[in-house]
Amino acid sequence: MSKVEIQIEGMTCGHCAMTITKELSGLAGVSNVQVDHEKGSAVIEQSGLSNDQLSEAITAAGYTAKEFTSLDA
């Protein structure tokens, strides 16, 4: 299981965060998603997914993934 923080462009409200959460949670391999529209970021715990796959899901929700930061120790 790995943990990554993604900076996301275009979020303005709680509904935006819920849309992204729903899209990312639907991916096989994602075990936890925490989206904060005020910070413009999401923290995802996942296994077996590439940054490109996560980015594609965010794009499908109507937003843009800008920066990926690994939070693994």
mmCIF file of the N, C-alpha and C atoms, coordinates in Angstrom:
data_MODEL
# 
_entry.id   MODEL 
# 
loop_
_atom_site.group_PDB 
_atom_site.id 
_atom_site.type_symbol 
_atom_site.label_atom_id 
_atom_site.label_alt_id 
_atom_site.label_comp_id 
_atom_site.label_asym_id 
_atom_site.label_entity_id 
_atom_site.label_seq_id 
_atom_site.pdbx_PDB_ins_code 
_atom_site.Cartn_x 
_atom_site.Cartn_y 
_atom_site.Cartn_z 
_atom_site.occupancy 
_atom_site.B_iso_or_equiv 
_atom_site.pdbx_formal_charge 
_atom_site.auth_seq_id 
_atom_site.auth_comp_id 
_atom_site.auth_asym_id 
_atom_site.auth_atom_id 
_atom_site.pdbx_PDB_model_num 
ATOM 1   N N  . MET A 1 1  ? 0.858   -1.177 0.000   1.00 0.00 ? 1  MET A N  1 
ATOM 2   C CA . MET A 1 1  ? 0.000   0.000  0.000   1.00 0.00 ? 1  MET A CA 1 
ATOM 3   C C  . MET A 1 1  ? 0.903   1.238  0.000   1.00 0.00 ? 1  MET A C  1 
ATOM 4   N N  . SER A 1 2  ? 0.627   2.151  -0.907  1.00 0.00 ? 2  SER A N  1 
ATOM 5   C CA . SER A 1 2  ? 1.386   3.396  -0.922  1.00 0.00 ? 2  SER A CA 1 
ATOM 6   C C  . SER A 1 2  ? 0.439   4.570  -0.738  1.00 0.00 ? 2  SER A C  1 
ATOM 7   N N  . LYS A 1 3  ? 1.016   5.676  -0.290  1.00 0.00 ? 3  LYS A N  1 
ATOM 8   C CA . LYS A 1 3  ? 0.239   6.872  -0.007  1.00 0.00 ? 3  LYS A CA 1 
ATOM 9   C C  . LYS A 1 3  ? 0.832   8.022  -0.820  1.00 0.00 ? 3  LYS A C  1 
ATOM 10  N N  . VAL A 1 4  ? -0.034  8.753  -1.513  1.00 0.00 ? 4  VAL A N  1 
ATOM 11  C CA . VAL A 1 4  ? 0.419   9.861  -2.346  1.00 0.00 ? 4  VAL A CA 1 
ATOM 12  C C  . VAL A 1 4  ? -0.500  11.067 -2.146  1.00 0.00 ? 4  VAL A C  1 
ATOM 13  N N  . GLU A 1 5  ? 0.107   12.253 -2.162  1.00 0.00 ? 5  GLU A N  1 
ATOM 14  C CA . GLU A 1 5  ? -0.670  13.494 -2.122  1.00 0.00 ? 5  GLU A CA 1 
ATOM 15  C C  . GLU A 1 5  ? -0.624  14.111 -3.510  1.00 0.00 ? 5  GLU A C  1 
ATOM 16  N N  . ILE A 1 6  ? -1.782  14.531 -3.991  1.00 0.00 ? 6  ILE A N  1 
ATOM 17  C CA . ILE A 1 6  ? -1.887  15.128 -5.324  1.00 0.00 ? 6  ILE A CA 1 
ATOM 18  C C  . ILE A 1 6  ? -2.438  16.539 -5.185  1.00 0.00 ? 6  ILE A C  1 
ATOM 19  N N  . GLN A 1 7  ? -1.742  17.487 -5.794  1.00 0.00 ? 7  GLN A N  1 
ATOM 20  C CA . GLN A 1 7  ? -2.260  18.850 -5.887  1.00 0.00 ? 7  GLN A CA 1 
ATOM 21  C C  . GLN A 1 7  ? -3.222  18.876 -7.073  1.00 0.00 ? 7  GLN A C  1 
ATOM 22  N N  . ILE A 1 8  ? -4.434  19.397 -6.834  1.00 0.00 ? 8  ILE A N  1 
ATOM 23  C CA . ILE A 1 8  ? -5.480  19.372 -7.854  1.00 0.00 ? 8  ILE A CA 1 
ATOM 24  C C  . ILE A 1 8  ? -5.952  20.791 -8.146  1.00 0.00 ? 8  ILE A C  1 
ATOM 25  N N  . GLU A 1 9  ? -5.985  21.113 -9.421  1.00 0.00 ? 9  GLU A N  1 
ATOM 26  C CA . GLU A 1 9  ? -6.409  22.436 -9.859  1.00 0.00 ? 9  GLU A CA 1 
ATOM 27  C C  . GLU A 1 9  ? -7.884  22.411 -10.251 1.00 0.00 ? 9  GLU A C  1 
ATOM 28  N N  . GLY A 1 10 ? -8.614  23.448 -9.833  1.00 0.00 ? 10 GLY A N  1 
ATOM 29  C CA . GLY A 1 10 ? -9.998  23.597 -10.263 1.00 0.00 ? 10 GLY A CA 1 
ATOM 30  C C  . GLY A 1 10 ? -11.043 23.351 -9.193  1.00 0.00 ? 10 GLY A C  1 
ATOM 31  N N  . MET A 1 11 ? -10.632 22.877 -8.014  1.00 0.00 ? 11 MET A N  1 
ATOM 32  C CA . MET A 1 11 ? -11.611 22.642 -6.944  1.00 0.00 ? 11 MET A CA 1 
ATOM 33  C C  . MET A 1 11 ? -11.971 23.966 -6.276  1.00 0.00 ? 11 MET A C  1 
ATOM 34  N N  . THR A 1 12 ? -13.274 24.196 -6.084  1.00 0.00 ? 12 THR A N  1 
ATOM 35  C CA . THR A 1 12 ? -13.706 25.434 -5.439  1.00 0.00 ? 12 THR A CA 1 
ATOM 36  C C  . THR A 1 12 ? -14.654 25.211 -4.257  1.00 0.00 ? 12 THR A C  1 
ATOM 37  N N  . CYS A 1 13 ? -15.149 23.981 -4.094  1.00 0.00 ? 13 CYS A N  1 
ATOM 38  C CA . CYS A 1 13 ? -16.154 23.768 -3.048  1.00 0.00 ? 13 CYS A CA 1 
ATOM 39  C C  . CYS A 1 13 ? -16.172 22.308 -2.591  1.00 0.00 ? 13 CYS A C  1 
ATOM 40  N N  . GLY A 1 14 ? -16.997 22.046 -1.606  1.00 0.00 ? 14 GLY A N  1 
ATOM 41  C CA . GLY A 1 14 ? -17.145 20.694 -1.090  1.00 0.00 ? 14 GLY A CA 1 
ATOM 42  C C  . GLY A 1 14 ? -17.696 19.724 -2.123  1.00 0.00 ? 14 GLY A C  1 
ATOM 43  N N  . HIS A 1 15 ? -18.546 20.209 -3.014  1.00 0.00 ? 15 HIS A N  1 
ATOM 44  C CA . HIS A 1 15 ? -19.089 19.343 -4.064  1.00 0.00 ? 15 HIS A CA 1 
ATOM 45  C C  . HIS A 1 15 ? -17.968 18.869 -4.991  1.00 0.00 ? 15 HIS A C  1 
ATOM 46  N N  . CYS A 1 16 ? -17.030 19.760 -5.283  1.00 0.00 ? 16 CYS A N  1 
ATOM 47  C CA . CYS A 1 16 ? -15.861 19.382 -6.098  1.00 0.00 ? 16 CYS A CA 1 
ATOM 48  C C  . CYS A 1 16 ? -15.112 18.238 -5.414  1.00 0.00 ? 16 CYS A C  1 
ATOM 49  N N  . ALA A 1 17 ? -14.884 18.388 -4.112  1.00 0.00 ? 17 ALA A N  1 
ATOM 50  C CA . ALA A 1 17 ? -14.163 17.364 -3.353  1.00 0.00 ? 17 ALA A CA 1 
ATOM 51  C C  . ALA A 1 17 ? -14.910 16.032 -3.384  1.00 0.00 ? 17 ALA A C  1 
ATOM 52  N N  . MET A 1 18 ? -16.236 16.073 -3.258  1.00 0.00 ? 18 MET A N  1 
ATOM 53  C CA . MET A 1 18 ? -17.027 14.840 -3.289  1.00 0.00 ? 18 MET A CA 1 
ATOM 54  C C  . MET A 1 18 ? -16.945 14.171 -4.661  1.00 0.00 ? 18 MET A C  1 
ATOM 55  N N  . THR A 1 19 ? -16.963 14.962 -5.722  1.00 0.00 ? 19 THR A N  1 
ATOM 56  C CA . THR A 1 19 ? -16.872 14.414 -7.077  1.00 0.00 ? 19 THR A CA 1 
ATOM 57  C C  . THR A 1 19 ? -15.547 13.689 -7.278  1.00 0.00 ? 19 THR A C  1 
ATOM 58  N N  . ILE A 1 20 ? -14.464 14.306 -6.835  1.00 0.00 ? 20 ILE A N  1 
ATOM 59  C CA . ILE A 1 20 ? -13.136 13.692 -6.969  1.00 0.00 ? 20 ILE A CA 1 
ATOM 60  C C  . ILE A 1 20 ? -13.028 12.458 -6.090  1.00 0.00 ? 20 ILE A C  1 
ATOM 61  N N  . THR A 1 21 ? -13.538 12.539 -4.878  1.00 0.00 ? 21 THR A N  1 
ATOM 62  C CA . THR A 1 21 ? -13.522 11.383 -3.968  1.00 0.00 ? 21 THR A CA 1 
ATOM 63  C C  . THR A 1 21 ? -14.236 10.199 -4.593  1.00 0.00 ? 21 THR A C  1 
ATOM 64  N N  . LYS A 1 22 ? -15.402 10.445 -5.174  1.00 0.00 ? 22 LYS A N  1 
ATOM 65  C CA . LYS A 1 22 ? -16.185 9.370  -5.795  1.00 0.00 ? 22 LYS A CA 1 
ATOM 66  C C  . LYS A 1 22 ? -15.417 8.743  -6.956  1.00 0.00 ? 22 LYS A C  1 
ATOM 67  N N  . GLU A 1 23 ? -14.808 9.564  -7.792  1.00 0.00 ? 23 GLU A N  1 
ATOM 68  C CA . GLU A 1 23 ? -14.076 9.067  -8.958  1.00 0.00 ? 23 GLU A CA 1 
ATOM 69  C C  . GLU A 1 23 ? -12.866 8.235  -8.535  1.00 0.00 ? 23 GLU A C  1 
ATOM 70  N N  . LEU A 1 24 ? -12.094 8.732  -7.571  1.00 0.00 ? 24 LEU A N  1 
ATOM 71  C CA . LEU A 1 24 ? -10.902 8.008  -7.129  1.00 0.00 ? 24 LEU A CA 1 
ATOM 72  C C  . LEU A 1 24 ? -11.264 6.744  -6.359  1.00 0.00 ? 24 LEU A C  1 
ATOM 73  N N  . SER A 1 25 ? -12.313 6.813  -5.546  1.00 0.00 ? 25 SER A N  1 
ATOM 74  C CA . SER A 1 25 ? -12.732 5.650  -4.766  1.00 0.00 ? 25 SER A CA 1 
ATOM 75  C C  . SER A 1 25 ? -13.202 4.504  -5.651  1.00 0.00 ? 25 SER A C  1 
ATOM 76  N N  . GLY A 1 26 ? -13.634 4.819  -6.858  1.00 0.00 ? 26 GLY A N  1 
ATOM 77  C CA . GLY A 1 26 ? -14.108 3.801  -7.785  1.00 0.00 ? 26 GLY A CA 1 
ATOM 78  C C  . GLY A 1 26 ? -12.997 3.009  -8.457  1.00 0.00 ? 26 GLY A C  1 
ATOM 79  N N  . LEU A 1 27 ? -11.756 3.428  -8.276  1.00 0.00 ? 27 LEU A N  1 
ATOM 80  C CA . LEU A 1 27 ? -10.625 2.719  -8.880  1.00 0.00 ? 27 LEU A CA 1 
ATOM 81  C C  . LEU A 1 27 ? -10.263 1.484  -8.060  1.00 0.00 ? 27 LEU A C  1 
ATOM 82  N N  . ALA A 1 28 ? -10.076 0.366  -8.739  1.00 0.00 ? 28 ALA A N  1 
ATOM 83  C CA . ALA A 1 28 ? -9.617  -0.849 -8.054  1.00 0.00 ? 28 ALA A CA 1 
ATOM 84  C C  . ALA A 1 28 ? -8.218  -0.583 -7.516  1.00 0.00 ? 28 ALA A C  1 
ATOM 85  N N  . GLY A 1 29 ? -8.006  -0.883 -6.243  1.00 0.00 ? 29 GLY A N  1 
ATOM 86  C CA . GLY A 1 29 ? -6.703  -0.678 -5.625  1.00 0.00 ? 29 GLY A CA 1 
ATOM 87  C C  . GLY A 1 29 ? -6.662  0.512  -4.685  1.00 0.00 ? 29 GLY A C  1 
ATOM 88  N N  . VAL A 1 30 ? -7.687  1.369  -4.735  1.00 0.00 ? 30 VAL A N  1 
ATOM 89  C CA . VAL A 1 30 ? -7.734  2.529  -3.839  1.00 0.00 ? 30 VAL A CA 1 
ATOM 90  C C  . VAL A 1 30 ? -8.447  2.117  -2.560  1.00 0.00 ? 30 VAL A C  1 
ATOM 91  N N  . SER A 1 31 ? -7.776  2.317  -1.419  1.00 0.00 ? 31 SER A N  1 
ATOM 92  C CA . SER A 1 31 ? -8.383  1.930  -0.145  1.00 0.00 ? 31 SER A CA 1 
ATOM 93  C C  . SER A 1 31 ? -8.876  3.126  0.670   1.00 0.00 ? 31 SER A C  1 
ATOM 94  N N  . ASN A 1 32 ? -8.316  4.324  0.422   1.00 0.00 ? 32 ASN A N  1 
ATOM 95  C CA . ASN A 1 32 ? -8.737  5.496  1.183   1.00 0.00 ? 32 ASN A CA 1 
ATOM 96  C C  . ASN A 1 32 ? -8.468  6.749  0.360   1.00 0.00 ? 32 ASN A C  1 
ATOM 97  N N  . VAL A 1 33 ? -9.412  7.698  0.409   1.00 0.00 ? 33 VAL A N  1 
ATOM 98  C CA . VAL A 1 33 ? -9.258  8.975  -0.290  1.00 0.00 ? 33 VAL A CA 1 
ATOM 99  C C  . VAL A 1 33 ? -9.700  10.081 0.657   1.00 0.00 ? 33 VAL A C  1 
ATOM 100 N N  . GLN A 1 34 ? -8.853  11.102 0.796   1.00 0.00 ? 34 GLN A N  1 
ATOM 101 C CA . GLN A 1 34 ? -9.208  12.289 1.574   1.00 0.00 ? 34 GLN A CA 1 
ATOM 102 C C  . GLN A 1 34 ? -8.922  13.504 0.698   1.00 0.00 ? 34 GLN A C  1 
ATOM 103 N N  . VAL A 1 35 ? -9.994  14.217 0.316   1.00 0.00 ? 35 VAL A N  1 
ATOM 104 C CA . VAL A 1 35 ? -9.861  15.377 -0.558  1.00 0.00 ? 35 VAL A CA 1 
ATOM 105 C C  . VAL A 1 35 ? -10.178 16.629 0.249   1.00 0.00 ? 35 VAL A C  1 
ATOM 106 N N  . ASP A 1 36 ? -9.326  17.637 0.137   1.00 0.00 ? 36 ASP A N  1 
ATOM 107 C CA . ASP A 1 36 ? -9.510  18.914 0.834   1.00 0.00 ? 36 ASP A CA 1 
ATOM 108 C C  . ASP A 1 36 ? -9.543  20.025 -0.211  1.00 0.00 ? 36 ASP A C  1 
ATOM 109 N N  . HIS A 1 37 ? -10.748 20.552 -0.480  1.00 0.00 ? 37 HIS A N  1 
ATOM 110 C CA . HIS A 1 37 ? -10.856 21.583 -1.522  1.00 0.00 ? 37 HIS A CA 1 
ATOM 111 C C  . HIS A 1 37 ? -10.175 22.881 -1.118  1.00 0.00 ? 37 HIS A C  1 
ATOM 112 N N  . GLU A 1 38 ? -10.092 23.163 0.189   1.00 0.00 ? 38 GLU A N  1 
ATOM 113 C CA . GLU A 1 38 ? -9.437  24.396 0.636   1.00 0.00 ? 38 GLU A CA 1 
ATOM 114 C C  . GLU A 1 38 ? -7.933  24.354 0.375   1.00 0.00 ? 38 GLU A C  1 
ATOM 115 N N  . LYS A 1 39 ? -7.327  23.195 0.547   1.00 0.00 ? 39 LYS A N  1 
ATOM 116 C CA . LYS A 1 39 ? -5.898  23.035 0.260   1.00 0.00 ? 39 LYS A CA 1 
ATOM 117 C C  . LYS A 1 39 ? -5.647  22.724 -1.213  1.00 0.00 ? 39 LYS A C  1 
ATOM 118 N N  . GLY A 1 40 ? -6.692  22.295 -1.905  1.00 0.00 ? 40 GLY A N  1 
ATOM 119 C CA . GLY A 1 40 ? -6.546  21.926 -3.303  1.00 0.00 ? 40 GLY A CA 1 
ATOM 120 C C  . GLY A 1 40 ? -5.746  20.652 -3.483  1.00 0.00 ? 40 GLY A C  1 
ATOM 121 N N  . SER A 1 41 ? -5.994  19.699 -2.575  1.00 0.00 ? 41 SER A N  1 
ATOM 122 C CA . SER A 1 41 ? -5.217  18.456 -2.651  1.00 0.00 ? 41 SER A CA 1 
ATOM 123 C C  . SER A 1 41 ? -6.039  17.241 -2.240  1.00 0.00 ? 41 SER A C  1 
ATOM 124 N N  . ALA A 1 42 ? -5.487  16.080 -2.590  1.00 0.00 ? 42 ALA A N  1 
ATOM 125 C CA . ALA A 1 42 ? -6.073  14.805 -2.181  1.00 0.00 ? 42 ALA A CA 1 
ATOM 126 C C  . ALA A 1 42 ? -4.952  13.903 -1.696  1.00 0.00 ? 42 ALA A C  1 
ATOM 127 N N  . VAL A 1 43 ? -5.239  13.121 -0.660  1.00 0.00 ? 43 VAL A N  1 
ATOM 128 C CA . VAL A 1 43 ? -4.317  12.099 -0.182  1.00 0.00 ? 43 VAL A CA 1 
ATOM 129 C C  . VAL A 1 43 ? -4.982  10.756 -0.445  1.00 0.00 ? 43 VAL A C  1 
ATOM 130 N N  . ILE A 1 44 ? -4.263  9.909  -1.179  1.00 0.00 ? 44 ILE A N  1 
ATOM 131 C CA . ILE A 1 44 ? -4.814  8.625  -1.604  1.00 0.00 ? 44 ILE A CA 1 
ATOM 132 C C  . ILE A 1 44 ? -3.929  7.495  -1.113  1.00 0.00 ? 44 ILE A C  1 
ATOM 133 N N  . GLU A 1 45 ? -4.555  6.492  -0.493  1.00 0.00 ? 45 GLU A N  1 
ATOM 134 C CA . GLU A 1 45 ? -3.862  5.252  -0.155  1.00 0.00 ? 45 GLU A CA 1 
ATOM 135 C C  . GLU A 1 45 ? -4.276  4.249  -1.213  1.00 0.00 ? 45 GLU A C  1 
ATOM 136 N N  . GLN A 1 46 ? -3.279  3.678  -1.902  1.00 0.00 ? 46 GLN A N  1 
ATOM 137 C CA . GLN A 1 46 ? -3.608  2.795  -3.017  1.00 0.00 ? 46 GLN A CA 1 
ATOM 138 C C  . GLN A 1 46 ? -2.516  1.757  -3.225  1.00 0.00 ? 46 GLN A C  1 
ATOM 139 N N  . SER A 1 47 ? -2.862  0.768  -4.014  1.00 0.00 ? 47 SER A N  1 
ATOM 140 C CA . SER A 1 47 ? -1.924  -0.295 -4.342  1.00 0.00 ? 47 SER A CA 1 
ATOM 141 C C  . SER A 1 47 ? -2.044  -0.626 -5.820  1.00 0.00 ? 47 SER A C  1 
ATOM 142 N N  . GLY A 1 48 ? -0.931  -0.574 -6.533  1.00 0.00 ? 48 GLY A N  1 
ATOM 143 C CA . GLY A 1 48 ? -0.898  -1.030 -7.913  1.00 0.00 ? 48 GLY A CA 1 
ATOM 144 C C  . GLY A 1 48 ? -1.307  -0.028 -8.975  1.00 0.00 ? 48 GLY A C  1 
ATOM 145 N N  . LEU A 1 49 ? -1.540  1.218  -8.603  1.00 0.00 ? 49 LEU A N  1 
ATOM 146 C CA . LEU A 1 49 ? -1.937  2.224  -9.588  1.00 0.00 ? 49 LEU A CA 1 
ATOM 147 C C  . LEU A 1 49 ? -0.789  3.191  -9.853  1.00 0.00 ? 49 LEU A C  1 
ATOM 148 N N  . SER A 1 50 ? -0.684  3.621  -11.093 1.00 0.00 ? 50 SER A N  1 
ATOM 149 C CA . SER A 1 50 ? 0.337   4.614  -11.445 1.00 0.00 ? 50 SER A CA 1 
ATOM 150 C C  . SER A 1 50 ? -0.222  6.022  -11.243 1.00 0.00 ? 50 SER A C  1 
ATOM 151 N N  . ASN A 1 51 ? 0.686   7.005  -11.209 1.00 0.00 ? 51 ASN A N  1 
ATOM 152 C CA . ASN A 1 51 ? 0.246   8.395  -11.127 1.00 0.00 ? 51 ASN A CA 1 
ATOM 153 C C  . ASN A 1 51 ? -0.606  8.758  -12.338 1.00 0.00 ? 51 ASN A C  1 
ATOM 154 N N  . ASP A 1 52 ? -0.277  8.195  -13.491 1.00 0.00 ? 52 ASP A N  1 
ATOM 155 C CA . ASP A 1 52 ? -1.070  8.461  -14.702 1.00 0.00 ? 52 ASP A CA 1 
ATOM 156 C C  . ASP A 1 52 ? -2.507  7.990  -14.543 1.00 0.00 ? 52 ASP A C  1 
ATOM 157 N N  . GLN A 1 53 ? -2.694  6.816  -13.935 1.00 0.00 ? 53 GLN A N  1 
ATOM 158 C CA . GLN A 1 53 ? -4.051  6.297  -13.731 1.00 0.00 ? 53 GLN A CA 1 
ATOM 159 C C  . GLN A 1 53 ? -4.841  7.185  -12.768 1.00 0.00 ? 53 GLN A C  1 
ATOM 160 N N  . LEU A 1 54 ? -4.176  7.653  -11.708 1.00 0.00 ? 54 LEU A N  1 
ATOM 161 C CA . LEU A 1 54 ? -4.837  8.558  -10.766 1.00 0.00 ? 54 LEU A CA 1 
ATOM 162 C C  . LEU A 1 54 ? -5.169  9.879  -11.457 1.00 0.00 ? 54 LEU A C  1 
ATOM 163 N N  . SER A 1 55 ? -4.237  10.379 -12.251 1.00 0.00 ? 55 SER A N  1 
ATOM 164 C CA . SER A 1 55 ? -4.448  11.623 -12.984 1.00 0.00 ? 55 SER A CA 1 
ATOM 165 C C  . SER A 1 55 ? -5.622  11.503 -13.955 1.00 0.00 ? 55 SER A C  1 
ATOM 166 N N  . GLU A 1 56 ? -5.723  10.374 -14.639 1.00 0.00 ? 56 GLU A N  1 
ATOM 167 C CA . GLU A 1 56 ? -6.831  10.152 -15.579 1.00 0.00 ? 56 GLU A CA 1 
ATOM 168 C C  . GLU A 1 56 ? -8.183  10.181 -14.869 1.00 0.00 ? 56 GLU A C  1 
ATOM 169 N N  . ALA A 1 57 ? -8.238  9.615  -13.664 1.00 0.00 ? 57 ALA A N  1 
ATOM 170 C CA . ALA A 1 57 ? -9.493  9.622  -12.899 1.00 0.00 ? 57 ALA A CA 1 
ATOM 171 C C  . ALA A 1 57 ? -9.862  11.045 -12.495 1.00 0.00 ? 57 ALA A C  1 
ATOM 172 N N  . ILE A 1 58 ? -8.874  11.832 -12.099 1.00 0.00 ? 58 ILE A N  1 
ATOM 173 C CA . ILE A 1 58 ? -9.127  13.229 -11.721 1.00 0.00 ? 58 ILE A CA 1 
ATOM 174 C C  . ILE A 1 58 ? -9.583  14.027 -12.946 1.00 0.00 ? 58 ILE A C  1 
ATOM 175 N N  . THR A 1 59 ? -8.964  13.782 -14.079 1.00 0.00 ? 59 THR A N  1 
ATOM 176 C CA . THR A 1 59 ? -9.365  14.437 -15.326 1.00 0.00 ? 59 THR A CA 1 
ATOM 177 C C  . THR A 1 59 ? -10.791 14.049 -15.703 1.00 0.00 ? 59 THR A C  1 
ATOM 178 N N  . ALA A 1 60 ? -11.136 12.778 -15.527 1.00 0.00 ? 60 ALA A N  1 
ATOM 179 C CA . ALA A 1 60 ? -12.493 12.299 -15.826 1.00 0.00 ? 60 ALA A CA 1 
ATOM 180 C C  . ALA A 1 60 ? -13.534 12.999 -14.952 1.00 0.00 ? 60 ALA A C  1 
ATOM 181 N N  . ALA A 1 61 ? -13.122 13.401 -13.744 1.00 0.00 ? 61 ALA A N  1 
ATOM 182 C CA . ALA A 1 61 ? -14.030 14.115 -12.839 1.00 0.00 ? 61 ALA A CA 1 
ATOM 183 C C  . ALA A 1 61 ? -14.133 15.596 -13.203 1.00 0.00 ? 61 ALA A C  1 
ATOM 184 N N  . GLY A 1 62 ? -13.257 16.064 -14.109 1.00 0.00 ? 62 GLY A N  1 
ATOM 185 C CA . GLY A 1 62 ? -13.333 17.452 -14.560 1.00 0.00 ? 62 GLY A CA 1 
ATOM 186 C C  . GLY A 1 62 ? -12.287 18.370 -13.955 1.00 0.00 ? 62 GLY A C  1 
ATOM 187 N N  . TYR A 1 63 ? -11.238 17.804 -13.384 1.00 0.00 ? 63 TYR A N  1 
ATOM 188 C CA . TYR A 1 63 ? -10.207 18.594 -12.707 1.00 0.00 ? 63 TYR A CA 1 
ATOM 189 C C  . TYR A 1 63 ? -8.827  18.222 -13.251 1.00 0.00 ? 63 TYR A C  1 
ATOM 190 N N  . THR A 1 64 ? -7.802  18.914 -12.773 1.00 0.00 ? 64 THR A N  1 
ATOM 191 C CA . THR A 1 64 ? -6.451  18.686 -13.277 1.00 0.00 ? 64 THR A CA 1 
ATOM 192 C C  . THR A 1 64 ? -5.498  18.344 -12.139 1.00 0.00 ? 64 THR A C  1 
ATOM 193 N N  . ALA A 1 65 ? -4.840  17.194 -12.250 1.00 0.00 ? 65 ALA A N  1 
ATOM 194 C CA . ALA A 1 65 ? -3.815  16.801 -11.282 1.00 0.00 ? 65 ALA A CA 1 
ATOM 195 C C  . ALA A 1 65 ? -2.532  17.513 -11.654 1.00 0.00 ? 65 ALA A C  1 
ATOM 196 N N  . LYS A 1 66 ? -1.923  18.231 -10.692 1.00 0.00 ? 66 LYS A N  1 
ATOM 197 C CA . LYS A 1 66 ? -0.748  19.043 -11.002 1.00 0.00 ? 66 LYS A CA 1 
ATOM 198 C C  . LYS A 1 66 ? 0.556   18.470 -10.466 1.00 0.00 ? 66 LYS A C  1 
ATOM 199 N N  . GLU A 1 67 ? 0.552   18.011 -9.239  1.00 0.00 ? 67 GLU A N  1 
ATOM 200 C CA . GLU A 1 67 ? 1.807   17.573 -8.622  1.00 0.00 ? 67 GLU A CA 1 
ATOM 201 C C  . GLU A 1 67 ? 1.543   16.370 -7.719  1.00 0.00 ? 67 GLU A C  1 
ATOM 202 N N  . PHE A 1 68 ? 2.424   15.370 -7.818  1.00 0.00 ? 68 PHE A N  1 
ATOM 203 C CA . PHE A 1 68 ? 2.306   14.150 -7.025  1.00 0.00 ? 68 PHE A CA 1 
ATOM 204 C C  . PHE A 1 68 ? 3.464   14.118 -6.030  1.00 0.00 ? 68 PHE A C  1 
ATOM 205 N N  . THR A 1 69 ? 3.152   13.848 -4.747  1.00 0.00 ? 69 THR A N  1 
ATOM 206 C CA . THR A 1 69 ? 4.168   13.740 -3.704  1.00 0.00 ? 69 THR A CA 1 
ATOM 207 C C  . THR A 1 69 ? 3.956   12.433 -2.962  1.00 0.00 ? 69 THR A C  1 
ATOM 208 N N  . SER A 1 70 ? 4.973   11.578 -2.963  1.00 0.00 ? 70 SER A N  1 
ATOM 209 C CA . SER A 1 70 ? 4.887   10.318 -2.218  1.00 0.00 ? 70 SER A CA 1 
ATOM 210 C C  . SER A 1 70 ? 4.952   10.611 -0.730  1.00 0.00 ? 70 SER A C  1 
ATOM 211 N N  . LEU A 1 71 ? 4.055   10.005 0.038   1.00 0.00 ? 71 LEU A N  1 
ATOM 212 C CA . LEU A 1 71 ? 4.033   10.170 1.490   1.00 0.00 ? 71 LEU A CA 1 
ATOM 213 C C  . LEU A 1 71 ? 4.510   8.908  2.204   1.00 0.00 ? 71 LEU A C  1 
ATOM 214 N N  . ASP A 1 72 ? 5.109   7.986  1.443   1.00 0.00 ? 72 ASP A N  1 
ATOM 215 C CA . ASP A 1 72 ? 5.616   6.764  2.041   1.00 0.00 ? 72 ASP A CA 1 
ATOM 216 C C  . ASP A 1 72 ? 6.867   7.075  2.857   1.00 0.00 ? 72 ASP A C  1 
ATOM 217 N N  . ALA A 1 73 ? 6.975   6.388  3.999   1.00 0.00 ? 73 ALA A N  1 
ATOM 218 C CA . ALA A 1 73 ? 8.118   6.631  4.886   1.00 0.00 ? 73 ALA A CA 1 
ATOM 219 C C  . ALA A 1 73 ? 9.389   6.016  4.323   1.00 0.00 ? 73 ALA A C  1 
# 
